[in-house]
Amino acid sequence: MLDTAGERLCVALCEPSGARRWHDEAGGPRASARLLPVARGLLDAAGLTWARLDGIAFGRGPGAFTGLRTACSVAQGLGFGLDRPLLPLDCLMLVAEAARLEAAAGDPARLAAPPGEDFACWAAVDARMDEIYAAAYGRRAGAWQVIAAPALYAADALAARWRADAPAVAAGNALSRFAGRLPSPARAVDGDARRAEALATLALERWALGEAVPAEQALPLYLRDKVALTTAERAQRPAPATAGAAAPTAS
């Protein structure tokens, strides 16, 4: 499982024995050079080879443009080379799963709760250009379901939506990047802290649901074509909050 859509490089491996391994490190520009060596390191540690893989999961987006292309291109190369199916994963659902794992960290019994136990979460990540990728999910019957599909929001538009229907739980770096502009959820969770572990658990869940596809059908999820602001547009952006300044109160 490969994910470079966010600020971290995450790789996970589910072994035939049921054991899971994962690796998490800083991503960004070095992700393209590090992704395959990290994946090979996990295989070596497990005593496995590429040929033993049943399939390859990857974070399809939404997320950083270059990161999506990196994970998808590596996954497709492996899929074609090994003649294996690919499993495209919703990266905002990945944030929600990481939030669920973190929420359960202080209560291990929660992860073993009956499958009908609910967990609802908004996932929101900084999309740059004063915009946010966001989606809402609910976990029922042991699997994630989409409540509000991944979409690109202007920051003020998402704030208005959350004021009308405040999320009980929200996760993702947009909560800190847009602090003071987004209403505070009842509970805010770091969507990156357990992202690599979440990559393994979410991949197993979606694989069991039969969501794998042939390599040629596995594509990144782009919610916009524009990836940069013009000089004029940058000049019109709101100034970042000054450290120590009081954040405006959300109504």
Buried (B, 14 or more C-beta within 10 A) or exposed (E): BBBBBBBBBBBBBBBEEEEBBBBBEEBBEEBBEBBBEBBEBBBEEBEBEEEEBEBBBBBBBBBBBBBBBBBBBBBBEBBEEBEBBBBBBBBBBBBBBBBBBBBBEEEEEBEEEEEEEEBBBBBBBBBEBBBBBBBBBBBBEEEBEBEBEBBBBEBEBBBEBBEEEBBEBBBBBBBEBBEEBBBBBEEBBBBBBBBBBBBBBBBBBBBEEEBBBEBEEBBBBBBEEEEEBEEEEEEEEEEEBEEEEEEEEEE
